[in-house]
Amino acid sequence: MSNQQTQVLLIEDNPGDADLIRLRLVEGHADLDVRCVDRLAAGLESISQELPALVLLDLNLPDSKGAETFRRVLSKAPGVPVVVLSGQDDEELAVKAVHQGVQDYLVKGAFDSRQLQRSMRYAIERQALLTSLDISRQQQLQFKNQFLSHVSHELRTPLTCIHQFVSILLDGLAGPLSDDQHEHLSTVLKSANQLRTMIGDLVEATRAESGKIRIEPQCLLISDVIHQALAMFRASAREKQIGLETGVDTRIPLVYADPERVLQVLINLIDNALKFTPADGSVMVKAHLVEPDPEFVYISVADTGRGISSEARNLIFERLYQDPDSIDDRRKGLGLGLFIAKEIVHRHGGKIWVESESGHGSVFTFTLPLFSFSKLLLPIVTDNGRLRDSLSLITVDITPISPVAAGSWREIRQRCLELMRLCILPQRDLLLPTLGIERGSTCVVLASTDPAGAEVISNRIREQFEKSTDLLANIQFQISSTPVPMPSRQDEPLTKLVQEVADCVAEFVMAALMRPKNFPDLGTGNAGAKFN
């Protein structure tokens, strides 16, 4: 122990045990300032006032029992070492506490002053080492992120140049090519694209590792994203003579997720499935509900490929892992795809796993949260403990005039949402999460008003859009409104009535997502704006 006075907090409700521990500390001739409390609440309050150098903690206190005791202390003071004081019957729990962040444990009545001093010194030194390692890790991670960001930027510039000039040659813009020249340049272009994909994956994996993956959840139909992913692979599946099928439960409600990120996960899983499935095999993409887990949708990608060994299954989602049994010419990446997919799913609050046996194919499954209308709508559809008299839904369908990059479309969509927020009252109206469609977006406002009031809000939105001439140069839009059928009875529980309204809104939103968007041909100015 240090020659300087060390602050120790003893949380122990048994006076005899507390006196014994004080005696052991006196016997050890340590220069300590020991504060003893007999309740966890008092201990947490003491930590709030002044962080001790170490906490000696009884697991069973009058106001806290078992694992919850050490978890609350660790949560309150994550950088302070904790030594658990356990009874003979609690030793198994004490070992569990060590596995979850406690530095050491001692069994009451079974240690002397030397063992107590050694345990305290070990706990303080080990915590200091862990803190130092964590700081070093954060510094290394920051340096690595900066390095990879710089390298990826520097590599992308020459790769873009290679891609552009090879494309010019392949398109015959620089003169005719022989068959051999065309074949060789096609190989160059393919390799350049592969390297560009690897660089993108490396940057994305670095973002994932540092928790910087950007997620923009929307209300979406999972069937739309699945069909979009399948459309991207149908040609390659036919070429490889692999069946590509889908099965989506039509009862699945709206999912609350980032459609681009979900598409990214599906692309990775389907690509891997096709890569390791032989000719005449099949790949099946399914989405279904599971009764014991009603808040999530389950999405799976199953193949009839060679399967995955038990050793590989335990490591397959790790960063840079590649199955050593895979065939070399099929390994075209860095082993980052599944790691990125895992991080994306986890950021959504879901989970991902694989079931497989060597020689019998694989099934990758991940979960995504379903959207709960009732929780979101409760503050809007009720007033003073009862349903509001009138509710209306105002829909704004937004579509780009010409194809735009994904990043640009996100900015345009965000601009539209900001304009719409200017037109509603936050306490009475609600702008629902964006509804993703294949080309464009659908925005819905739930307004606490009757049809006449909904028309006023619609006009406000129209005026905001009309003022933004730069925005109208990129989009066309339609606005419509409809009243929400309200339950005529008020004698039933409010939660049941709110759920009935939420079901009605959900039905409307699902219909809005699935209906075709028939926009007129655009001329100039406001020709693309249609109002109902």
VMD Tcl script that draws the C-alpha trace (Angstrom):
set ca {
  {0.00 0.00 0.00}
  {1.10 3.61 -0.52}
  {2.61 5.63 2.36}
  {-0.02 8.28 1.69}
  {-3.32 7.96 3.50}
  {-5.73 5.80 1.50}
  {-9.48 6.43 1.52}
  {-11.43 3.17 2.02}
  {-15.21 2.82 2.08}
  {-16.49 -0.18 4.05}
  {-20.14 -1.09 3.34}
  {-21.04 -3.67 5.99}
  {-24.22 -3.92 8.10}
  {-22.96 -6.48 10.64}
  {-21.20 -4.58 13.49}
  {-19.15 -7.64 14.46}
  {-17.85 -8.15 10.92}
  {-17.16 -4.42 10.58}
  {-15.15 -4.40 13.84}
  {-13.20 -7.48 12.74}
  {-12.26 -5.85 9.43}
  {-11.14 -2.68 11.26}
  {-9.01 -4.87 13.57}
  {-7.38 -6.59 10.59}
  {-6.61 -3.17 9.07}
  {-5.07 -1.94 12.34}
  {-2.97 -5.11 12.55}
  {-1.66 -4.39 9.09}
  {-0.31 -0.98 10.25}
  {-1.71 0.64 7.09}
  {-2.23 4.41 6.93}
  {-5.93 4.29 6.04}
  {-8.91 6.55 6.38}
  {-11.80 4.08 6.70}
  {-15.41 5.17 6.50}
  {-18.00 2.56 7.44}
  {-21.70 2.61 6.47}
  {-24.34 -0.08 6.98}
  {-26.60 0.52 3.96}
  {-25.97 0.47 0.23}
  {-27.82 3.78 -0.17}
  {-25.48 5.40 2.34}
  {-22.50 3.92 0.54}
  {-23.63 5.26 -2.84}
  {-24.19 8.67 -1.26}
  {-20.68 8.59 0.19}
  {-19.26 7.73 -3.25}
  {-21.15 10.70 -4.72}
  {-19.54 13.03 -2.19}
  {-15.99 11.68 -2.48}
  {-14.58 8.81 -4.52}
  {-12.69 6.36 -2.31}
  {-9.53 4.57 -3.38}
  {-11.23 1.23 -2.67}
  {-14.61 -0.21 -1.61}
  {-14.97 -3.20 0.73}
  {-18.48 -4.47 0.03}
  {-20.80 -6.90 1.79}
  {-23.13 -8.47 -0.79}
  {-26.16 -8.85 1.46}
  {-27.32 -5.58 2.99}
  {-30.67 -4.51 4.43}
  {-31.49 -2.49 1.29}
  {-29.82 -4.66 -1.37}
  {-29.13 -8.34 -1.91}
  {-26.85 -10.41 -4.11}
  {-25.60 -9.42 -7.55}
  {-27.61 -6.19 -7.63}
  {-25.41 -4.87 -4.79}
  {-22.07 -5.00 -6.59}
  {-23.63 -3.99 -9.92}
  {-24.95 -0.76 -8.43}
  {-21.58 0.05 -6.88}
  {-19.76 -0.66 -10.16}
  {-22.26 1.49 -12.02}
  {-21.85 4.36 -9.53}
  {-18.04 4.22 -9.46}
  {-16.78 2.30 -12.52}
  {-13.14 3.30 -11.96}
  {-12.99 2.41 -8.25}
  {-11.71 -1.08 -7.27}
  {-14.15 -3.22 -5.29}
  {-13.34 -6.14 -2.98}
  {-16.39 -8.23 -2.07}
  {-16.81 -9.57 1.47}
  {-18.79 -12.78 1.20}
  {-20.07 -15.43 3.53}
  {-19.31 -19.11 3.06}
  {-22.65 -19.56 1.28}
  {-22.05 -16.61 -1.07}
  {-18.66 -17.65 -2.47}
  {-20.14 -18.72 -5.82}
  {-21.80 -15.31 -6.18}
  {-18.52 -13.63 -5.24}
  {-16.72 -15.49 -8.03}
  {-19.44 -14.31 -10.42}
  {-18.87 -10.75 -9.20}
  {-15.17 -11.01 -10.06}
  {-16.10 -12.09 -13.58}
  {-18.32 -9.01 -13.91}
  {-15.85 -6.33 -12.82}
  {-15.15 -6.74 -9.10}
  {-11.39 -6.97 -8.48}
  {-11.29 -9.60 -5.72}
  {-13.28 -11.27 -2.93}
  {-12.62 -12.44 0.62}
  {-14.62 -14.95 2.68}
  {-15.57 -13.50 6.05}
  {-13.77 -15.13 8.97}
  {-11.28 -16.84 6.66}
  {-8.67 -14.11 6.15}
  {-6.02 -12.45 8.30}
  {-4.57 -8.94 8.14}
  {-1.87 -9.95 5.64}
  {-4.42 -11.47 3.24}
  {-6.65 -8.41 3.57}
  {-3.74 -6.05 2.85}
  {-2.64 -8.15 -0.12}
  {-6.18 -8.24 -1.56}
  {-6.60 -4.47 -1.21}
  {-3.21 -3.75 -2.76}
  {-3.92 -6.17 -5.61}
  {-7.33 -4.60 -6.26}
  {-5.96 -1.06 -6.41}
  {-3.00 -1.99 -8.61}
  {-5.12 -4.13 -10.95}
  {-7.71 -1.37 -11.33}
  {-4.95 1.14 -12.09}
  {-3.53 -1.24 -14.70}
  {-6.95 -1.77 -16.31}
  {-7.52 1.99 -16.41}
  {-4.12 2.51 -18.03}
  {-4.80 -0.23 -20.57}
  {-8.19 1.27 -21.39}
  {-6.65 4.72 -21.94}
  {-3.96 3.16 -24.13}
  {-6.58 1.23 -26.09}
  {-8.63 4.38 -26.69}
  {-5.53 6.23 -27.88}
  {-4.61 3.37 -30.21}
  {-8.16 3.21 -31.53}
  {-8.16 6.94 -32.20}
  {-4.80 6.72 -33.98}
  {-5.97 3.73 -36.02}
  {-9.16 5.52 -37.02}
  {-7.22 8.58 -38.13}
  {-4.70 6.44 -40.01}
  {-7.36 4.38 -41.81}
  {-9.36 7.49 -42.66}
  {-6.26 9.09 -44.18}
  {-5.13 5.97 -46.05}
  {-8.62 5.23 -47.40}
  {-8.93 8.79 -48.68}
  {-5.52 8.63 -50.35}
  {-6.25 5.25 -51.94}
  {-9.67 6.20 -53.25}
  {-8.26 8.99 -55.45}
  {-5.96 6.78 -57.60}
  {-8.57 4.01 -57.62}
  {-11.14 6.44 -59.01}
  {-8.66 7.46 -61.69}
  {-7.99 3.82 -62.61}
  {-11.71 3.08 -62.74}
  {-12.47 6.08 -64.97}
  {-9.70 5.50 -67.52}
  {-10.27 1.74 -67.73}
  {-13.99 2.43 -68.26}
  {-13.09 4.86 -71.08}
  {-10.98 2.18 -72.75}
  {-13.62 -0.53 -72.32}
  {-16.32 1.74 -73.76}
  {-14.19 2.20 -76.88}
  {-13.90 5.96 -76.42}
  {-10.12 5.82 -76.92}
  {-10.27 3.49 -79.91}
  {-11.12 -0.13 -80.67}
  {-9.77 -2.96 -78.52}
  {-8.92 -6.51 -79.38}
  {-10.71 -9.32 -77.55}
  {-7.63 -10.01 -75.40}
  {-7.24 -6.35 -74.51}
  {-10.90 -6.12 -73.57}
  {-10.60 -9.20 -71.38}
  {-7.46 -7.93 -69.63}
  {-8.96 -4.51 -68.97}
  {-12.13 -6.12 -67.64}
  {-9.97 -8.00 -65.14}
  {-8.29 -4.74 -64.13}
  {-11.67 -3.05 -63.63}
  {-12.99 -5.99 -61.62}
  {-9.93 -5.92 -59.35}
  {-10.17 -2.15 -58.90}
  {-13.82 -2.49 -57.88}
  {-12.92 -5.30 -55.50}
  {-10.18 -3.17 -53.89}
  {-12.54 -0.21 -53.58}
  {-15.07 -2.45 -51.82}
  {-12.38 -3.69 -49.43}
  {-11.39 -0.14 -48.55}
  {-15.02 0.75 -47.92}
  {-15.45 -2.30 -45.68}
  {-12.31 -1.45 -43.74}
  {-13.51 2.08 -43.05}
  {-16.98 0.82 -42.15}
  {-15.54 -1.78 -39.77}
  {-13.46 0.90 -38.07}
  {-16.58 3.01 -37.58}
  {-18.39 -0.01 -36.19}
  {-15.59 -0.80 -33.75}
  {-15.63 2.77 -32.42}
  {-19.46 2.88 -32.26}
  {-19.76 5.47 -35.04}
  {-21.99 3.59 -37.47}
  {-24.82 5.96 -38.36}
  {-28.33 4.55 -38.03}
  {-31.39 6.47 -39.27}
  {-34.45 4.34 -38.36}
  {-37.62 4.65 -40.42}
  {-40.94 2.87 -40.57}
  {-40.58 0.34 -43.37}
  {-42.07 -2.79 -44.87}
  {-39.44 -5.49 -44.47}
  {-40.77 -7.14 -47.64}
  {-39.71 -4.06 -49.66}
  {-36.11 -4.30 -48.46}
  {-35.98 -8.07 -49.02}
  {-37.32 -7.77 -52.57}
  {-34.83 -4.99 -53.28}
  {-31.96 -7.18 -52.09}
  {-33.15 -10.20 -54.08}
  {-33.48 -8.13 -57.25}
  {-29.77 -7.33 -57.01}
  {-28.79 -11.03 -57.02}
  {-31.27 -12.69 -59.38}
  {-29.00 -12.39 -62.43}
  {-25.95 -13.87 -60.66}
  {-28.12 -16.62 -59.12}
  {-29.40 -17.60 -62.58}
  {-25.86 -17.57 -63.92}
  {-24.75 -19.91 -61.12}
  {-27.93 -22.04 -61.51}
  {-28.92 -21.43 -57.90}
  {-32.53 -21.00 -56.89}
  {-33.25 -17.72 -55.11}
  {-36.54 -17.75 -53.20}
  {-38.35 -15.71 -50.59}
  {-41.06 -16.22 -48.00}
  {-42.41 -13.22 -46.07}
  {-45.19 -13.49 -43.51}
  {-47.85 -11.00 -44.59}
  {-48.85 -10.41 -40.97}
  {-45.59 -8.61 -40.20}
  {-46.34 -4.99 -39.22}
  {-44.02 -2.07 -39.86}
  {-40.39 -2.48 -38.84}
  {-38.45 0.37 -37.24}
  {-35.01 0.28 -38.86}
  {-32.65 2.00 -41.27}
  {-33.58 0.56 -44.71}
  {-30.13 1.19 -46.20}
  {-28.40 -0.55 -43.30}
  {-30.82 -3.48 -43.36}
  {-30.21 -3.77 -47.10}
  {-26.47 -3.79 -46.37}
  {-26.89 -6.74 -43.98}
  {-29.07 -8.67 -46.44}
  {-26.65 -8.06 -49.32}
  {-23.80 -9.47 -47.26}
  {-25.72 -12.56 -46.14}
  {-27.18 -13.32 -49.59}
  {-23.82 -12.76 -51.30}
  {-22.13 -15.19 -48.89}
  {-24.93 -17.73 -49.35}
  {-24.59 -17.65 -53.14}
  {-20.81 -17.75 -52.91}
  {-20.76 -21.03 -50.98}
  {-23.77 -22.76 -52.57}
  {-23.07 -25.13 -55.48}
  {-25.02 -25.25 -58.76}
  {-28.56 -26.64 -58.44}
  {-28.62 -25.51 -54.83}
  {-30.96 -22.90 -53.35}
  {-30.98 -19.81 -51.16}
  {-34.12 -18.88 -49.22}
  {-34.76 -15.49 -47.58}
  {-37.56 -15.48 -45.01}
  {-39.16 -13.00 -42.62}
  {-41.53 -14.16 -39.91}
  {-42.85 -13.45 -36.43}
  {-42.02 -15.55 -33.36}
  {-44.71 -15.70 -30.69}
  {-42.37 -15.69 -27.64}
  {-40.63 -12.56 -28.99}
  {-43.50 -10.31 -30.17}
  {-41.48 -7.08 -30.39}
  {-39.13 -8.28 -33.15}
  {-39.25 -9.64 -36.68}
  {-36.96 -12.57 -37.54}
  {-35.19 -12.48 -40.93}
  {-33.20 -15.49 -42.12}
  {-31.03 -16.39 -45.10}
  {-30.74 -20.15 -45.58}
  {-28.56 -21.93 -48.14}
  {-27.81 -25.50 -49.18}
  {-24.06 -24.95 -49.27}
  {-21.19 -26.76 -47.60}
  {-22.06 -25.53 -44.11}
  {-19.83 -24.18 -41.37}
  {-17.73 -26.11 -38.87}
  {-18.39 -25.71 -35.14}
  {-15.02 -23.95 -34.70}
  {-15.83 -21.41 -37.41}
  {-19.35 -20.78 -36.05}
  {-17.83 -19.44 -32.83}
  {-15.59 -16.99 -34.68}
  {-17.44 -16.13 -37.88}
  {-18.71 -12.72 -36.67}
  {-15.27 -11.64 -35.44}
  {-13.38 -8.84 -37.19}
  {-11.13 -10.05 -40.08}
  {-12.09 -13.70 -39.55}
  {-12.15 -15.96 -42.60}
  {-12.97 -19.65 -42.50}
  {-9.71 -21.54 -43.25}
  {-11.74 -24.31 -44.90}
  {-13.18 -21.96 -47.52}
  {-12.03 -22.27 -51.11}
  {-9.38 -19.65 -51.92}
  {-10.92 -18.30 -55.12}
  {-14.12 -17.53 -53.22}
  {-12.36 -15.36 -50.64}
  {-12.71 -11.94 -52.21}
  {-12.94 -9.81 -49.08}
  {-11.20 -9.06 -45.81}
  {-13.53 -11.01 -43.55}
  {-15.31 -7.85 -42.42}
  {-18.80 -8.29 -43.86}
  {-20.28 -10.37 -41.04}
  {-18.57 -8.24 -38.40}
  {-20.17 -5.10 -39.89}
  {-23.54 -6.89 -40.19}
  {-23.37 -7.86 -36.51}
  {-22.64 -4.27 -35.46}
  {-25.49 -2.91 -37.60}
  {-27.97 -5.39 -36.12}
  {-26.79 -4.65 -32.58}
  {-27.17 -0.89 -33.16}
  {-30.83 -1.59 -33.97}
  {-31.24 -3.47 -30.69}
  {-31.43 -6.84 -32.46}
  {-29.25 -9.95 -32.49}
  {-27.69 -12.14 -35.19}
  {-26.59 -15.77 -35.15}
  {-25.88 -18.75 -37.40}
  {-27.06 -22.37 -37.34}
  {-25.10 -24.79 -39.48}
  {-23.55 -28.20 -39.86}
  {-20.71 -29.11 -42.19}
  {-22.16 -30.41 -45.42}
  {-25.75 -29.44 -44.58}
  {-25.97 -25.74 -45.39}
  {-26.29 -22.70 -43.13}
  {-29.03 -20.44 -41.78}
  {-28.12 -16.89 -40.75}
  {-30.84 -15.17 -38.73}
  {-31.11 -11.64 -37.38}
  {-33.84 -9.69 -35.61}
  {-35.11 -6.13 -36.00}
  {-37.55 -4.20 -33.78}
  {-41.17 -3.79 -34.80}
  {-42.65 -0.31 -34.67}
  {-45.08 0.36 -31.80}
  {-47.71 2.92 -32.80}
  {-49.57 2.79 -29.49}
  {-46.55 3.92 -27.41}
  {-45.73 6.71 -29.84}
  {-49.27 8.00 -30.24}
  {-50.41 7.92 -26.59}
  {-49.43 11.55 -25.72}
  {-51.03 12.89 -28.92}
  {-54.33 11.00 -29.12}
  {-55.26 11.58 -25.45}
  {-56.12 14.71 -23.52}
  {-56.86 14.83 -19.76}
  {-57.21 11.06 -19.58}
  {-59.56 10.62 -22.56}
  {-59.37 10.34 -26.33}
  {-59.36 13.54 -28.35}
  {-62.49 14.34 -30.32}
  {-60.80 14.55 -33.73}
  {-57.62 13.27 -35.34}
  {-56.40 13.62 -38.93}
  {-53.58 12.11 -40.96}
  {-51.74 14.35 -43.41}
  {-49.55 12.51 -45.93}
  {-46.74 14.03 -47.98}
  {-45.26 11.79 -50.68}
  {-41.84 13.01 -51.80}
  {-40.01 11.71 -54.87}
  {-36.78 12.94 -56.49}
  {-37.12 14.41 -59.98}
  {-34.01 12.61 -61.15}
  {-31.82 9.88 -59.65}
  {-29.74 11.16 -56.73}
  {-27.05 9.62 -54.58}
  {-28.13 8.04 -51.31}
  {-26.35 10.71 -49.26}
  {-27.93 13.54 -51.24}
  {-31.39 12.01 -50.90}
  {-30.96 11.76 -47.12}
  {-30.16 15.48 -47.00}
  {-33.18 16.33 -49.18}
  {-35.47 14.16 -47.04}
  {-34.16 15.76 -43.85}
  {-34.80 19.22 -45.32}
  {-38.40 18.27 -46.10}
  {-38.93 16.99 -42.55}
  {-37.57 20.21 -41.08}
  {-39.99 22.26 -43.20}
  {-42.91 20.10 -42.09}
  {-41.98 20.48 -38.42}
  {-42.39 24.24 -38.82}
  {-46.04 23.66 -39.71}
  {-47.21 21.62 -36.71}
  {-47.69 22.13 -32.97}
  {-45.38 19.77 -31.02}
  {-47.84 19.37 -28.13}
  {-50.79 18.48 -30.36}
  {-49.35 17.10 -33.59}
  {-46.81 14.39 -34.37}
  {-44.56 13.88 -37.38}
  {-44.23 10.12 -37.67}
  {-40.86 8.54 -38.51}
  {-40.14 8.65 -42.25}
  {-41.68 5.85 -44.25}
  {-39.15 4.43 -46.70}
  {-40.19 3.42 -50.21}
  {-38.12 2.20 -53.12}
  {-37.82 5.64 -54.70}
  {-38.59 8.53 -52.39}
  {-40.21 8.85 -48.99}
  {-43.63 9.17 -47.41}
  {-44.05 11.55 -44.46}
  {-47.15 11.40 -42.25}
  {-48.38 13.94 -39.69}
  {-50.90 12.88 -37.05}
  {-52.73 16.09 -36.20}
  {-55.13 16.68 -33.31}
  {-57.67 18.44 -35.49}
  {-60.70 17.95 -37.73}
  {-60.62 17.90 -41.57}
  {-60.84 21.73 -41.74}
  {-57.82 22.06 -39.47}
  {-55.96 19.40 -41.47}
  {-56.52 21.51 -44.60}
  {-54.94 24.49 -42.83}
  {-51.86 22.44 -41.94}
  {-51.67 21.09 -45.51}
  {-51.68 24.65 -46.84}
  {-48.91 25.60 -44.43}
  {-46.78 22.72 -45.69}
  {-47.48 23.70 -49.30}
  {-46.42 27.28 -48.61}
  {-43.17 26.16 -46.98}
  {-42.33 23.97 -49.95}
  {-43.22 26.72 -52.42}
  {-40.84 29.11 -50.69}
  {-37.99 26.61 -51.08}
  {-37.35 26.90 -54.80}
  {-34.02 25.06 -54.54}
  {-35.84 22.12 -52.94}
  {-38.55 22.08 -55.63}
  {-35.79 21.86 -58.23}
  {-35.01 18.37 -56.89}
  {-38.36 16.89 -55.79}
  {-41.99 16.47 -56.68}
  {-44.59 15.89 -53.98}
  {-48.22 15.15 -53.26}
  {-50.19 16.11 -50.15}
  {-53.38 14.44 -48.97}
  {-55.31 14.26 -45.71}
  {-57.87 11.96 -44.17}
  {-59.72 11.89 -40.82}
  {-58.97 9.09 -38.37}
  {-62.08 7.07 -37.37}
  {-62.44 7.54 -33.61}
  {-64.12 5.02 -31.26}
  {-67.60 6.26 -30.35}
  {-67.52 4.67 -26.88}
  {-65.50 6.15 -24.03}
  {-66.43 3.69 -21.27}
  {-63.67 1.16 -22.10}
  {-60.09 1.32 -20.73}
  {-58.09 4.13 -22.28}
  {-55.25 1.79 -23.26}
  {-57.67 -0.32 -25.30}
  {-59.09 2.75 -27.05}
  {-55.59 4.07 -27.82}
  {-54.62 0.68 -29.25}
  {-57.71 0.77 -31.47}
  {-56.71 4.19 -32.82}
  {-53.09 3.01 -33.21}
  {-54.25 -0.03 -35.22}
  {-56.25 2.27 -37.48}
  {-53.26 4.57 -38.02}
  {-50.99 1.58 -38.67}
  {-53.42 0.25 -41.27}
  {-53.47 3.62 -43.01}
  {-49.68 3.89 -42.98}
  {-49.27 0.37 -44.38}
  {-51.64 1.27 -47.19}
  {-49.73 4.50 -47.86}
  {-46.51 2.54 -48.17}
  {-47.94 -0.01 -50.58}
  {-49.98 2.22 -52.85}
  {-48.39 3.24 -56.20}
  {-47.04 6.76 -56.43}
  {-48.54 8.25 -59.64}
  {-46.78 11.57 -60.02}
  {-47.45 13.67 -63.13}
  {-44.70 14.46 -65.60}
  {-42.74 17.48 -64.45}
  {-42.32 20.71 -66.22}
  {-40.91 23.72 -64.39}
  {-41.79 25.62 -61.26}
  {-44.55 23.95 -59.22}
  {-45.88 21.70 -61.94}
  {-44.99 18.67 -59.87}
  {-47.00 19.68 -56.83}
  {-50.43 18.19 -56.52}
  {-52.72 18.92 -53.61}
  {-55.87 17.15 -52.54}
}
mol new
graphics top color blue
foreach p $ca { graphics top sphere $p radius 0.5 }
foreach p [lrange $ca 0 end-1] q [lrange $ca 1 end] { graphics top cylinder $p $q radius 0.2 }
display resetview
